[in-house]
Amino acid sequence: MPLNQVQSHTISESNFQWDKLSILLFSIAIILLFWGIGWRAPWPADEPRFAEVAREMVATGHWFFPMRGGELYPDKPPVFMWSIAFFYWMTGNLKVSFLLPNALCGLLTLVLVWDVARRLWDVKTARTALFLLLLAPQFLIQAKNAQIDAMVACWITVSCYCLIRHFFISPNWRFYFLAWVMMGLGVITKGVGFLPALMFIPIAIYAFQNRHALPASFAKKAWFGPLVMLAVIAVWLIPLLILTGSSEDPQFQAYRDNILFRQTAERYANSLGHLQPWHYFISSVIPAFWFPLPFMVIAFWKPLRDSWKQYPIVWVLLSWVVLVVLFFSISPGKRGVYVLPALPMLALALSPAVNLLDNKRWLHWLIMGVLTLIGVVLFIGGIAGIAGLEKAVRELEEQTLQAGVMLCITGGIWLATLWYRRDRNAYLTMGSLLAVTWMIFASWGYHLLDPNRTPKAMMAEIAHSVGHGSELGLVNFKEQHILFSPQTVTHFSYLAPIAEQEQRAWVWLHEAPDRYVLIPDSAEVSCFVMSKGKDMGLAHRRHWILFDPSSAEPKCTPPQSMRKFVTQRPYPW
C-alpha cells in the first residue's frame, strides 16, 4: 500500500457532520480542562516560578529575557512564560492567566488527535482516540497544571499531525513545512521539540520496503524542512546572541551559556538531578500514568497487530512512541512528565484496534481492582482526616476535618459506583470517576489546598508585623516568596551559594533602616542568631525566621561580591 494512500472509508470534508457523541466528549473535555481556572494561585514547584517570570515581564516591559526577582532565569527558553505573560497582559488576572495556556494546548491536542483519526479512519475511531487520551491520567494532570511539558507536548502533537497529513493522507507541503515550524517552536519552548523528526525513521523504513511505490510526499524539497526548523529557532537565537554578546554584564553571558549548553546536551547526557534507572518510564511512569492504555496493548494485541498490517500509520506511530521513550530512557535524568509527548500518538495508534464495547475480562477486573484500591485509599484517608490524623492529609494541616470529609465523599462515590457498575463497562466507569474526581478536586480541593500550598498568609503577616513600607531581604528562598510579598523584596542571587547570600544579606541589612531578612530555620547561618529571630510560622514544610539588625551577629565575613536584585511590591497582582 503506498505510504500516503487515503483509506477508502476516509470521510470526505463535504460529507462530514458532527455526531452527538463527539460533541458530548468534547463538551466534557472542555469542562474538565477549564474547570477551576482562576480558583487557585500558582503552586510549587514550578508554577510560582513561571508565574513570577510572566508577572515581571508585564510589570517591567522586559519580555525577551525571563527574570525572577530581577535576576535572569536561565533554565528554560521563554515561550511558555511569554504565553502566561500574554494572557496576564490581556486579562490583568494572574490566577486565570497562568493556567490558560496549558488548558488551550490540551484542547488543541485533543482536537488534532480526534481530527486525524477521523481522516485516517472514521468518526467512531476518532471518538475512541479522543476517549483514550482523556482516560490516561497524565494528560489531564499536565493540562491542568502550569508546567512547560503540556505545551511542548502540544507543539509536538501539531507537528506529528502535519506529518501524518502529508505522508499518510495526501501530500501537502504546507503541512510538511508547518511540521518543521512547530518543531522549531517546540525547541524554543523546551529543547526536545525536535522529537517528531524521529518519525522519519519508521517512515523511511517503510518507504524503503515499498520503494517501488514511493509517493509524491517524498521530494527533494523535503530536505528544506530542517532549515525551516532552524529558521524558527534563529528568530529567538540570533537576538539572544546579539544582546548577550553586546552586554558587559557577565550574567547575560552566563545566561547564554547555561540555556544553550548546560540545559540542553549537557543536561541530557550528564544530568545532576532526577536520576533514575533506565527502566524508570517503563516500570514506574507508563503503567501508572498512562493506565490503562499500556494494558490495552496486551488485551487488544491481535486486532492491533492486524491494524498495523492494514494501516502502515499504526506501525509508524507505535515505533515513534517506542523511540521517544527510548530517547528519554537513555538520559540518566528522568521525570515522569518527559514522556508525555508520546501519549497522544499512542492513543491514536490504539484507536483502530480498541473496541470500547469489548470488555476484555482480565482487563475489566484489573481496571476495577485498581479503581477499588484507589477508592479504599481515598475513603480511609478521609476517615483519618476526620479523626484528626494530620499525617494522613499532610498537605492540609489546618483543614484536616474538611479534607477528611472531601476524601470520604470522593472515596464513597468511587466505591458505590464501582459496586453498582461491577459488571459493566470498566472504561466508561473509569472515565466517569476520573471526571467527577477532577470536578471535586478542581473546586473543593483547590479551596482547601490553596492556603497551604502558597506562602500568602505568612508574607501578609510579615508585612503586617513590620509594616508594608519596610523592605524584606530573602535568603534560600523560592519564587513564591517574591510572588506573594506585599513588601518590596531584595534577594542576593538565587544562583549564589547560601553562605554568599547570607553574607550579602547581612551587609544589606545594615545599609539602611527598616530592613528585615527572612531565612528558613533549616539553613545553616553564621551571620544571624537563630534564637534571636522571630518565627513567622510554617510555609512549605519549613519554619521561616525573620531577622532585624538586633538579631544579627555583630560581625560577618564579607561577601566575595555584592549582588542584589530588587522587586517593588510584587503582590497583589
C-alpha positions as CSV (number, residue, x, y, z in Angstrom):
1,M,0.0,0.0,0.0
2,P,1.5,3.4,-0.9
3,L,2.5,5.4,2.1
4,N,0.1,8.2,1.5
5,Q,-2.8,6.3,0.0
6,V,-6.1,7.5,1.6
7,Q,-8.1,4.7,3.0
8,S,-11.3,4.1,1.1
9,H,-13.5,4.7,4.0
10,T,-12.0,8.1,5.0
11,I,-14.7,10.7,5.4
12,S,-14.7,13.5,2.8
13,E,-14.9,17.0,4.2
14,S,-18.1,17.7,2.2
15,N,-19.9,14.8,3.8
16,F,-18.6,15.3,7.3
17,Q,-21.1,16.1,10.1
18,W,-20.5,16.4,13.8
19,D,-22.0,13.5,15.7
20,K,-23.7,13.7,19.1
21,L,-21.1,11.5,20.9
22,S,-18.2,13.6,19.7
23,I,-19.9,16.8,20.8
24,L,-20.6,15.2,24.2
25,L,-17.0,14.1,24.6
26,F,-15.6,17.5,23.6
27,S,-18.1,19.2,25.9
28,I,-16.9,17.1,28.8
29,A,-13.2,17.7,27.9
30,I,-13.7,21.5,27.8
31,I,-15.4,21.5,31.2
32,L,-12.6,19.3,32.7
33,L,-9.8,21.4,31.1
34,F,-11.2,24.8,32.2
35,W,-12.9,23.9,35.4
36,G,-11.1,25.5,38.3
37,I,-9.1,28.1,36.4
38,G,-9.0,31.3,38.5
39,W,-9.8,29.4,41.7
40,R,-6.3,28.8,42.9
41,A,-2.9,30.5,42.9
42,P,0.3,29.0,41.4
43,W,1.6,26.1,43.4
44,P,5.2,24.8,43.8
45,A,7.4,23.5,42.5
46,D,7.4,25.1,39.0
47,E,4.2,27.2,38.8
48,P,5.3,30.1,41.0
49,R,8.5,30.4,39.0
50,F,6.8,30.7,35.7
51,A,4.0,33.0,37.0
52,E,6.6,35.3,38.6
53,V,8.6,35.5,35.4
54,A,5.5,36.3,33.5
55,R,4.4,38.9,36.0
56,E,7.7,40.6,35.8
57,M,7.6,40.6,32.0
58,V,4.3,42.6,32.1
59,A,5.4,44.8,35.1
60,T,8.8,45.8,33.7
61,G,8.1,45.6,29.9
62,H,11.2,43.4,29.5
63,W,9.9,40.4,27.6
64,F,12.9,38.9,25.9
65,F,14.9,37.7,28.8
66,P,12.9,35.8,31.5
67,M,13.7,37.1,35.0
68,R,12.6,36.1,38.5
69,G,13.1,38.8,41.1
70,G,15.0,40.9,38.6
71,E,17.6,38.1,38.1
72,L,17.9,36.3,34.8
73,Y,16.2,32.8,34.8
74,P,18.5,30.6,32.6
75,D,16.9,27.2,32.9
76,K,14.2,27.4,30.2
77,P,13.5,29.3,26.9
78,P,10.9,32.0,27.2
79,V,7.9,30.8,25.1
80,F,5.8,29.2,27.9
81,M,6.4,32.3,30.1
82,W,5.5,34.5,27.2
83,S,2.2,32.8,26.8
84,I,1.3,33.3,30.5
85,A,2.5,36.9,30.3
86,F,0.4,37.5,27.2
87,F,-2.8,36.3,29.0
88,Y,-1.9,38.3,32.1
89,W,-1.4,41.4,29.9
90,M,-4.8,40.7,28.3
91,T,-6.8,39.9,31.4
92,G,-4.9,41.5,34.3
93,N,-5.6,38.4,36.3
94,L,-2.6,36.1,37.0
95,K,-4.7,33.4,38.7
96,V,-6.5,33.0,35.4
97,S,-3.6,33.6,33.1
98,F,-1.1,31.0,34.5
99,L,-3.4,28.0,33.8
100,L,-4.9,29.2,30.5
101,P,-2.0,28.3,28.1
102,N,-1.9,24.6,29.0
103,A,-5.7,24.3,29.0
104,L,-5.8,25.6,25.5
105,C,-2.9,23.4,24.5
106,G,-4.7,20.4,25.9
107,L,-7.8,21.2,24.0
108,L,-5.8,21.7,20.8
109,T,-4.1,18.3,21.3
110,L,-7.5,16.6,21.7
111,V,-8.9,18.2,18.6
112,L,-5.9,17.2,16.5
113,V,-5.9,13.6,17.7
114,W,-9.6,13.3,17.0
115,D,-9.4,15.0,13.6
116,V,-6.5,13.0,12.2
117,A,-8.2,9.8,13.4
118,R,-11.4,10.6,11.6
119,R,-9.4,11.5,8.5
120,L,-7.4,8.2,8.6
121,W,-10.4,6.0,9.6
122,D,-13.8,7.2,10.7
123,V,-15.6,9.2,13.3
124,K,-16.1,6.2,15.6
125,T,-12.4,5.6,15.7
126,A,-11.8,9.3,16.3
127,R,-14.1,9.1,19.3
128,T,-12.1,6.2,20.6
129,A,-8.8,8.1,20.2
130,L,-10.3,11.1,22.0
131,F,-11.6,9.0,24.8
132,L,-8.4,7.0,25.3
133,L,-6.4,10.2,25.5
134,L,-8.8,11.7,28.1
135,L,-8.7,8.4,30.0
136,A,-4.9,8.4,30.6
137,P,-4.4,10.3,33.9
138,Q,-1.2,12.1,32.8
139,F,-2.9,14.0,30.1
140,L,-5.3,15.9,32.3
141,I,-2.8,16.2,35.2
142,Q,-0.5,18.2,33.0
143,A,-3.2,20.1,31.1
144,K,-4.5,21.4,34.4
145,N,-1.0,22.4,35.7
146,A,1.3,25.2,34.6
147,Q,4.3,23.2,33.6
148,I,6.1,23.5,30.2
149,D,5.6,19.9,29.3
150,A,1.9,20.1,28.3
151,M,2.7,23.0,25.9
152,V,5.7,21.2,24.3
153,A,3.6,18.1,24.0
154,C,1.0,20.1,22.1
155,W,3.6,21.5,19.7
156,I,4.9,18.0,19.1
157,T,1.4,16.8,18.5
158,V,0.8,19.5,16.0
159,S,4.0,18.5,14.2
160,C,3.0,14.8,14.2
161,Y,-0.4,15.7,12.9
162,C,1.1,17.7,10.0
163,L,3.5,14.8,9.1
164,I,0.6,12.3,9.2
165,R,-1.5,14.6,6.9
166,H,1.4,14.9,4.5
167,F,2.6,11.3,4.4
168,F,-0.4,9.2,5.2
169,I,-3.5,11.1,3.9
170,S,-2.4,13.2,0.9
171,P,0.8,15.1,0.1
172,N,0.5,18.6,1.4
173,W,3.7,20.6,1.5
174,R,2.2,23.3,3.7
175,F,1.5,20.8,6.4
176,Y,5.0,19.3,5.9
177,F,6.8,22.6,6.4
178,L,4.4,23.6,9.2
179,A,5.5,20.4,11.0
180,W,9.1,21.7,11.0
181,V,7.9,25.2,12.1
182,M,6.3,23.5,15.1
183,M,9.4,21.6,15.8
184,G,11.3,24.8,15.9
185,L,8.7,26.3,18.2
186,G,9.0,23.2,20.4
187,V,12.7,23.6,20.7
188,I,12.5,27.2,21.9
189,T,9.7,26.1,24.3
190,K,11.7,23.2,25.7
191,G,14.7,21.7,23.9
192,V,13.0,18.4,23.0
193,G,10.6,19.9,20.4
194,F,12.5,18.1,17.6
195,L,11.2,14.7,18.6
196,P,8.7,14.5,15.7
197,A,11.8,14.2,13.4
198,L,12.2,10.7,14.9
199,M,9.1,9.7,13.0
200,F,11.2,9.8,9.8
201,I,13.0,6.6,11.0
202,P,9.9,4.3,10.7
203,I,8.7,6.3,7.7
204,A,12.0,5.7,5.9
205,I,12.0,2.0,6.8
206,Y,8.5,1.6,5.4
207,A,9.3,3.7,2.3
208,F,12.4,1.7,1.7
209,Q,10.4,-1.6,1.8
210,N,7.9,-0.1,-0.6
211,R,10.2,2.0,-2.8
212,H,8.5,0.8,-5.9
213,A,5.6,2.9,-4.8
214,L,7.3,6.0,-3.5
215,P,4.7,8.7,-3.3
216,A,4.8,12.3,-4.2
217,S,5.2,13.1,-0.5
218,F,8.9,12.4,-1.0
219,A,10.7,15.0,-3.0
220,K,14.0,16.9,-2.9
221,K,12.4,19.9,-1.3
222,A,11.7,17.8,1.8
223,W,15.3,18.4,2.8
224,F,14.4,22.1,3.4
225,G,12.3,21.0,6.4
226,P,15.2,21.1,8.9
227,L,16.2,24.5,7.6
228,V,12.7,25.8,8.3
229,M,13.1,24.5,11.9
230,L,16.4,26.2,12.3
231,A,15.0,29.4,10.9
232,V,12.3,29.4,13.6
233,I,14.9,28.8,16.3
234,A,17.1,31.6,14.8
235,V,14.2,34.1,15.3
236,W,14.9,33.7,19.0
237,L,18.6,32.6,19.0
238,I,20.1,35.4,16.9
239,P,18.7,38.3,19.0
240,L,19.8,36.3,22.1
241,L,23.4,36.0,20.8
242,I,23.5,39.7,19.8
243,L,22.1,41.0,23.0
244,T,24.1,38.8,25.3
245,G,27.3,39.4,23.3
246,S,26.9,43.1,23.4
247,S,26.2,43.3,27.2
248,E,29.0,43.9,29.6
249,D,27.0,42.2,32.4
250,P,28.5,38.7,33.0
251,Q,25.1,37.4,34.0
252,F,24.0,37.7,30.4
253,Q,26.9,35.6,29.1
254,A,26.2,33.1,31.9
255,Y,22.5,33.0,30.8
256,R,23.5,32.3,27.2
257,D,25.9,29.5,28.1
258,N,23.5,27.9,30.5
259,I,20.5,27.9,28.3
260,L,22.4,26.9,25.1
261,F,24.7,24.2,26.6
262,R,24.1,23.2,30.2
263,Q,20.3,23.0,29.8
264,T,20.4,21.0,26.5
265,A,23.0,18.4,25.6
266,E,24.9,18.6,28.9
267,R,21.7,18.1,30.9
268,Y,20.6,15.2,28.7
269,A,24.0,13.4,28.8
270,N,25.1,14.2,32.3
271,S,22.1,15.2,34.4
272,L,22.7,16.1,38.0
273,G,19.1,15.8,39.2
274,H,16.2,13.4,39.0
275,L,18.5,10.5,38.5
276,Q,16.5,7.3,37.8
277,P,17.3,3.8,36.4
278,W,17.0,3.2,32.6
279,H,13.7,1.3,33.1
280,Y,12.0,4.1,35.1
281,F,9.5,5.1,32.4
282,I,8.6,1.5,31.5
283,S,8.4,0.2,35.1
284,S,7.1,3.2,37.1
285,V,5.6,6.0,34.9
286,I,3.8,4.5,31.9
287,P,1.9,1.7,33.8
288,A,0.5,4.2,36.3
289,F,0.1,7.5,34.5
290,W,-0.9,6.1,31.1
291,F,-3.2,3.5,32.7
292,P,-5.0,1.6,31.2
293,L,-3.5,2.2,27.7
294,P,-0.4,0.0,28.1
295,F,-2.6,-2.9,29.2
296,M,-4.9,-2.3,26.2
297,V,-1.9,-3.0,24.0
298,I,-1.8,-6.5,25.5
299,A,-5.6,-7.0,25.7
300,F,-6.1,-6.0,22.1
301,W,-2.9,-7.4,20.7
302,K,-4.4,-9.4,17.9
303,P,-6.6,-6.5,16.5
304,L,-3.6,-4.2,17.0
305,R,-1.3,-6.5,15.0
306,D,-4.0,-6.7,12.3
307,S,-4.4,-2.9,12.2
308,W,-0.7,-2.2,11.7
309,K,-0.6,-4.7,8.9
310,Q,-3.5,-3.0,7.2
311,Y,-2.6,0.6,8.1
312,P,1.1,1.5,8.0
313,I,0.5,4.6,10.1
314,V,-0.2,2.4,13.1
315,W,3.2,0.7,12.9
316,V,4.9,4.1,12.4
317,L,3.1,5.6,15.4
318,L,3.9,2.7,17.7
319,S,7.5,2.8,16.5
320,W,7.7,6.5,17.2
321,V,6.3,6.1,20.7
322,V,9.0,3.5,21.4
323,L,11.7,5.8,20.1
324,V,10.6,8.7,22.2
325,V,10.5,6.5,25.4
326,L,13.9,5.1,24.4
327,F,15.3,8.6,23.8
328,F,14.3,9.7,27.3
329,S,15.4,6.4,28.9
330,I,19.0,6.8,27.7
331,S,19.4,10.1,29.7
332,P,20.2,9.5,33.4
333,G,17.9,12.3,34.5
334,K,14.3,11.4,34.3
335,R,10.9,13.0,35.3
336,G,7.6,11.3,34.7
337,V,6.4,14.2,32.6
338,Y,9.1,13.8,30.0
339,V,7.3,11.1,28.1
340,L,4.0,13.0,27.9
341,P,4.6,14.0,24.2
342,A,4.3,10.3,23.2
343,L,0.9,9.8,24.9
344,P,-1.4,11.4,22.2
345,M,0.2,9.3,19.4
346,L,-0.2,6.1,21.5
347,A,-3.9,6.9,21.9
348,L,-4.1,7.5,18.1
349,A,-2.3,4.2,17.3
350,L,-4.6,2.2,19.6
351,S,-7.8,3.7,18.4
352,P,-8.5,1.4,15.3
353,A,-7.8,-1.7,17.3
354,V,-9.5,-1.0,20.6
355,N,-13.2,-1.8,20.9
356,L,-14.5,0.1,23.9
357,L,-17.6,-2.1,24.0
358,D,-15.4,-5.3,24.2
359,N,-14.9,-5.7,28.0
360,K,-11.9,-8.0,28.0
361,R,-12.4,-10.0,31.2
362,W,-9.0,-9.8,32.7
363,L,-8.6,-6.1,31.8
364,H,-12.0,-5.4,33.1
365,W,-11.1,-6.8,36.6
366,L,-7.7,-5.2,36.5
367,I,-9.2,-1.8,36.0
368,M,-11.9,-2.3,38.5
369,G,-9.4,-3.7,41.0
370,V,-7.1,-0.6,40.6
371,L,-10.1,1.7,40.9
372,T,-11.3,-0.1,44.0
373,L,-7.9,0.2,45.6
374,I,-7.8,4.0,44.9
375,G,-11.4,4.3,46.3
376,V,-10.4,2.5,49.5
377,V,-7.3,4.7,50.0
378,L,-9.4,7.8,49.5
379,F,-12.0,6.7,51.9
380,I,-9.6,5.6,54.6
381,G,-7.6,8.8,54.1
382,G,-10.9,10.7,54.7
383,I,-11.6,8.8,57.9
384,A,-8.1,9.6,59.1
385,G,-8.6,13.2,58.3
386,I,-11.9,13.4,60.2
387,A,-10.2,11.7,63.1
388,G,-7.6,14.5,63.1
389,L,-4.6,12.4,62.0
390,E,-2.8,15.2,60.2
391,K,-0.1,13.0,58.7
392,A,-2.8,11.3,56.6
393,V,-3.5,14.6,54.8
394,R,-0.2,16.4,55.4
395,E,-0.8,19.0,52.8
396,L,-3.9,20.2,54.7
397,E,-2.7,20.6,58.2
398,E,-5.1,23.3,59.2
399,Q,-8.2,21.8,57.4
400,T,-8.0,18.1,58.2
401,L,-11.7,17.9,59.0
402,Q,-12.8,19.5,55.7
403,A,-10.2,17.5,53.8
404,G,-11.3,14.3,55.5
405,V,-14.9,15.0,54.5
406,M,-13.9,15.7,50.9
407,L,-11.9,12.5,50.7
408,C,-14.6,10.4,52.4
409,I,-17.2,11.7,49.9
410,T,-14.9,11.2,46.9
411,G,-13.9,7.7,48.1
412,G,-17.6,6.9,48.8
413,I,-18.6,7.9,45.3
414,W,-15.8,5.7,43.9
415,L,-16.8,2.6,46.0
416,A,-20.5,3.0,45.4
417,T,-20.1,3.5,41.7
418,L,-17.7,0.5,41.4
419,W,-20.1,-1.7,43.2
420,Y,-23.1,-0.6,41.1
421,R,-21.1,-1.0,37.9
422,R,-19.0,-4.0,38.8
423,D,-20.2,-6.0,35.8
424,R,-20.5,-3.0,33.4
425,N,-18.1,-1.3,31.0
426,A,-14.9,-0.6,33.0
427,Y,-13.6,2.0,30.6
428,L,-16.7,4.2,31.0
429,T,-16.7,3.6,34.7
430,M,-13.1,4.8,35.0
431,G,-13.7,7.8,32.8
432,S,-16.8,8.8,34.8
433,L,-15.0,8.5,38.1
434,L,-12.0,10.5,36.9
435,A,-14.2,13.2,35.6
436,V,-16.2,13.5,38.9
437,T,-12.9,13.5,40.9
438,W,-11.4,16.3,38.8
439,M,-14.6,18.3,39.3
440,I,-14.3,17.9,43.1
441,F,-10.6,18.4,43.3
442,A,-10.5,21.5,41.0
443,S,-13.1,23.2,43.2
444,W,-13.3,22.0,46.7
445,G,-9.8,20.6,46.7
446,Y,-8.4,23.9,45.3
447,H,-10.1,25.8,48.0
448,L,-8.6,23.6,50.7
449,L,-5.1,23.3,49.3
450,D,-4.5,26.8,48.2
451,P,-3.8,28.3,51.7
452,N,-1.3,25.5,52.4
453,R,0.4,25.5,49.0
454,T,1.2,29.2,49.0
455,P,3.1,31.5,51.5
456,K,0.4,34.2,51.1
457,A,-0.7,34.2,54.7
458,M,2.9,34.2,56.0
459,M,4.0,37.0,53.7
460,A,1.0,39.1,54.7
461,E,1.7,38.5,58.4
462,I,5.3,39.7,57.9
463,A,4.1,42.8,56.2
464,H,1.6,43.4,59.0
465,S,4.3,42.9,61.7
466,V,7.0,45.2,60.3
467,G,5.0,47.5,58.0
468,H,4.3,47.5,54.4
469,G,6.7,50.3,53.8
470,S,9.7,48.2,55.1
471,E,12.0,46.2,52.9
472,L,12.4,42.4,53.1
473,G,15.5,40.5,52.1
474,L,15.3,36.8,51.1
475,V,17.9,34.1,51.7
476,N,17.5,30.5,50.5
477,F,14.0,31.3,49.2
478,K,11.7,30.2,46.5
479,E,9.9,32.2,43.8
480,Q,6.6,32.1,45.7
481,H,8.1,34.3,48.4
482,I,8.5,37.1,45.8
483,L,5.2,36.4,44.1
484,F,3.2,36.8,47.3
485,S,5.1,39.6,49.0
486,P,3.2,42.9,49.7
487,Q,6.6,44.5,50.5
488,T,9.5,45.4,48.3
489,V,11.8,42.4,48.3
490,T,15.5,42.1,47.7
491,H,17.4,38.9,47.1
492,F,21.0,38.2,46.7
493,S,21.1,36.0,43.6
494,Y,19.1,32.8,43.6
495,L,22.1,31.1,41.9
496,A,24.6,32.1,44.6
497,P,25.7,29.7,47.4
498,I,23.6,30.1,50.6
499,A,26.6,31.3,52.6
500,E,27.2,34.0,50.0
501,Q,23.6,35.0,50.0
502,E,23.7,35.3,53.8
503,Q,26.8,37.5,53.8
504,R,25.3,39.8,51.3
505,A,22.0,40.0,53.3
506,W,24.0,40.9,56.4
507,V,25.6,43.8,54.6
508,W,22.3,44.9,53.0
509,L,20.5,44.8,56.4
510,H,22.9,47.3,57.9
511,E,23.0,49.7,55.0
512,A,19.6,51.3,55.7
513,P,16.9,51.3,58.4
514,D,13.6,49.4,58.4
515,R,15.1,46.4,56.7
516,Y,14.5,42.7,57.6
517,V,15.8,39.4,56.4
518,L,13.8,36.1,56.0
519,I,15.7,32.8,56.3
520,P,14.4,29.2,56.7
521,D,15.3,27.6,60.0
522,S,16.8,24.7,58.1
523,A,19.6,27.0,56.7
524,E,23.0,26.9,58.4
525,V,23.7,30.5,59.1
526,S,26.8,32.2,60.7
527,C,25.8,35.9,60.3
528,F,22.5,35.7,62.2
529,V,21.5,34.3,65.6
530,M,18.6,31.9,65.0
531,S,17.4,32.1,68.6
532,K,17.0,35.9,68.4
533,G,15.0,35.8,65.2
534,K,11.2,35.9,65.1
535,D,9.5,32.7,64.0
536,M,7.0,33.6,61.3
537,G,5.4,30.2,61.0
538,L,5.4,27.3,58.7
539,A,5.3,27.5,54.9
540,H,6.1,24.7,52.5
541,R,7.1,22.5,55.4
542,R,9.8,24.8,56.7
543,H,9.7,27.4,59.5
544,W,10.8,30.9,58.4
545,I,12.7,33.2,60.8
546,L,12.6,37.0,60.5
547,F,15.8,38.9,61.4
548,D,16.4,42.6,62.1
549,P,19.8,44.2,63.0
550,S,19.4,43.3,66.6
551,S,19.2,39.5,65.8
552,A,22.2,39.6,63.5
553,E,25.8,38.8,64.6
554,P,27.9,42.0,65.3
555,K,30.3,40.9,62.6
556,C,30.1,38.7,59.4
557,T,32.6,37.5,56.9
558,P,32.4,40.0,53.9
559,P,30.9,38.6,50.7
560,Q,33.1,38.0,47.7
561,S,30.9,40.3,45.7
562,M,27.8,42.3,46.4
563,R,24.9,41.5,44.1
564,K,21.3,42.2,44.9
565,F,18.1,42.2,42.9
566,V,15.1,44.4,44.0
567,T,11.4,43.8,43.2
568,Q,9.0,46.5,44.0
569,R,5.9,45.2,45.9
570,P,5.0,42.3,43.7
571,Y,1.7,41.5,45.4
572,P,-1.2,42.0,45.0
573,W,-1.5,41.1,41.3
